[in-house]
Amino acid sequence: WSVVHIRPLTCCDVSLDGKYVVTGSDIDNAVYVRATETGEIITNLQEQHRSTVTSCCFHPDGQRLASTSCDGTARIWDMSLLVWDVTMGDFRSQGPRSLSDGHQGCISSCVISSDASLIVAGSYDQTISVWDTAGLYRKLVLK
């Protein structure tokens, strides 16, 4: 299968089990999750970032993903909390956990630790932040 996005894509990742592909986009500032078997959109996570999504990555368990943006935020999504919306005929998210106030400006990249306890994010402000995902606080800043 192939999919044509209307908006430019800025990043992508595939779940470790190969079942899902996540993409981030410019202009609509959204994160899309698709099934790799069919290309079908599993969820479209919009209106959570206020600027371009610059990075997205799956946790090795495939149930969590992180996204970063030029709005200076990182978000953690739990795919197991997706709920079928009968009205929309689509899955919707319970919303992300938000990591904000960690960088001045655009966050360019992120990765989730293998135990999902940390997210490491790099920024145009020339710093790397290490976030605790349970407490939603910044543990360390590397300059």
ABEGO torsion letter per residue (X at the ends): XBBBBABBBABBBBBAAGABBBBBBBGAGBBBBBBAAAGBBABBBBGABABBBABBBBBAAGABBBBBBAAGBBBBBBAAABBBBAAAGBBBBAEBBBBBGABBEBBABBBBBAAGABBBBBBAAGBBBBBBAAAGBBABBBX
